[in-house]
Amino acid sequence: MSESILFTVTDGLAHVTLNRPDRLNAIDGEAAERWRDIAAEIAGRDDIGAMLFDAQGRAFCAGGDVKAMSELGTTEASAGDGVRRLADLIHEGHRLLRESSTPIVAAVQGAVAGGGLGFMLVADVIVASEKARFVSKYADIALTPDCGVSTLLPEAVGRRRAAELLLTPRMLSAAEALDWGLVTEVVAPEVVAERAAEIAAHWLDGATAAFGHAKRLLHSGAGRSFQASLDDEAVTIGRAFDSADARARVAAFSAR
């Protein structure tokens, strides 16, 4: 049986691929555990400078595997407990990646639904195919948002538009997703992977640590006082200025 999520590290690039194309890359229990474990490894390794996140098949991610969830127990209580444990595993992976200093680019080649929105929005930069589509669908089966959607979606598009996507049948085209700020850029289907790889290469070929700390500062600011963010910025730029990479780049800039 093939792995539900593929994971490799090459020359500082972590490549993570959702690999359940026959299930539209929906996440079951095994995939949730693997997601959490991969996230922990990426967050804990110093030799990873960027992450490229993509998926196999015609969909990027359909969220949770509803069929697998329905088989977790024979009673409402036990099934519900199982779904909660599944969500907790996914959420731990999301938190680890979100709080890491590893910038993430997602290559979104197809449909994104339900919790798939949360998986996609863990990425810092999202490159979407012109054929990609985005929809909630939670309420269609009487479920509620998970995978960080209730936080990450309004952060990306604003509370009013997030409510529209979650509370109505609205499906966004790639062009609409770009206009809303849900994705970073939209490209032709045949160049999605190439464009995402270019962005990851830019991070690895440049001041990799600086990109990572910029990501960390960006995400940390929302949950603390302005003064705390200013203090963190001061400490971080001071340490960065003393790094060998910064010294070399500052010297080259000054010599122009």
Summary of the structure (lengths in Angstrom):
residues: 256
radius of gyration: 19.1
end to end distance: 56.7
largest distance: 71.2
contacts: 840
relative contact order: 0.12
helix: 56%
strand: 18%
